[in-house]
Amino acid sequence: MIKYIYKLFRRQIWFVVRLAGLDGVWKADRQLPVGEHF
């Protein structure tokens, strides 16, 4: 279940990355501690 939620989360991240551009969003994504919890 957690893996499924994680996949959806990553999919949304990439969607935002495409919209806003790689640089800013990727840096913001790197600063989020969410990824470490999964």
KOLVOLUM-528614 format. One line per field, with one value per residue (C-alpha): residue in one letter; residue number from 1; z, y, x; chain. Coordinates in Angstrom, 2 decimals, decimal comma, padded with zeros to 5 digits. Each point is the difference from the previous one (the first is absolute). Last residue first. Example, Ala and Ser with C-alpha at 12.3 -4.5 7.8 and 13.67 -1.06 7.14 Angstrom:
// KOLVOLUM-528614
residuo	[S  A]
num	[2  1]
w	[007,14  000,66]
v	[-001,06  -003,44]
u	[013,67  -001,37]
cadena	[A  A]
This chain:
// KOLVOLUM-528614
residuo	[F  H  E  G  V  P  L  Q  R  D  A  K  W  V  G  D  L  G  A  L  R  V  V  F  W  I  Q  R  R  F  L  K  Y  I  Y  K  I  M]
num	[38  37  36  35  34  33  32  31  30  29  28  27  26  25  24  23  22  21  20  19  18  17  16  15  14  13  12  11  10  9  8  7  6  5  4  3  2  1]
w	[002,64  002,66  -001,92  -002,92  002,23  001,22  -002,70  -000,87  -003,12  -001,29  000,35  -001,97  -002,68  -000,09  -000,60  -002,64  -002,02  -001,25  001,42  -002,05  -000,64  003,61  001,22  -001,98  001,25  003,60  -000,70  -001,26  003,03  002,31  -001,95  000,23  003,74  000,56  -001,73  002,00  003,24  -000,93]
v	[005,62  002,52  001,25  001,21  002,31  002,02  002,65  001,87  -002,09  000,73  003,74  -000,37  -001,99  002,57  002,92  -001,60  -002,34  002,33  001,06  -002,19  -002,98  -000,03  000,17  -003,15  -001,64  000,65  -001,31  -003,29  -000,19  000,30  -002,59  -002,41  000,68  -000,66  -003,37  -000,79  000,80  -002,41]
u	[009,25  000,99  003,02  -002,12  -002,04  003,00  -000,58  003,20  000,64  -003,49  000,65  003,24  -001,82  -002,79  002,36  002,19  -002,24  -002,71  -003,36  -002,31  002,27  001,17  -003,59  -000,83  003,20  -001,03  -003,49  001,44  002,27  -002,99  -001,99  002,93  000,36  -003,70  000,40  003,15  -001,85  -002,80]
cadena	[A  A  A  A  A  A  A  A  A  A  A  A  A  A  A  A  A  A  A  A  A  A  A  A  A  A  A  A  A  A  A  A  A  A  A  A  A  A]
